[in-house]
């Protein structure tokens, strides 16, 4: 009995003291829910810009955002697939999968960070709206890195390097909190009728993970 207790205590201590490892998989469900709402959020940024092409957004800026949005959506879908793979993997292969997840998160972050400085939107209201919406998506991607276990023996990933630049990342919003914040930001009135009309229809759903991904999260 004492031996069993001793073994349990040692295991607990190891799990608590070896930081940034995969001792617990509590992060998996939270990460899946967050990524599932980030996918339609990124998609709707592209929809917003596409609806404004020729009005306050140039064709050049549309192409840039389309490319960034396509890349971000693809990488987010990859993260979802890797998390599912991680759940089914044995302990020996989990560190390699975690590295891939971290790299994908870093790629999404770098992609979004490089987008806003490259835009040439002259209309102040449109620029502010796109900056705010992309900003909240970027913030959640940055925070996602805080809940994914890091493999300390591996070389620094893009996500880890970014965390080093910005300090310790804060915990992400829950999926529900992100949806509420994203929708409030997207639908906030700007005083420009056309812009407000477009953004009014670009909220995302806060329930049904699979349905959100399949439908791109657009509210009908």
Secondary structure, DSSP 4 states (H G I P E B T S, - for coil): -HHHHHHHHHHHHHHHHSTTSSS--HHHHHHHHHHHHHHHHHHHHHHHHHHHBTTTB-HHHHHHHHHHHHHHHHHHHHHHHHHHHHHHS-HHHHHHHHHHHHHHHHHHHHHHHHHHTT-----HHHHHHHHHHHHHHHHHHHHHTTTSPP-TTSPP-HHHHHHHHH-SPPPPPPHHHHHHHHHHHHH---S-HHHHHHHHT--B-SS-HHHHHHHTTB--
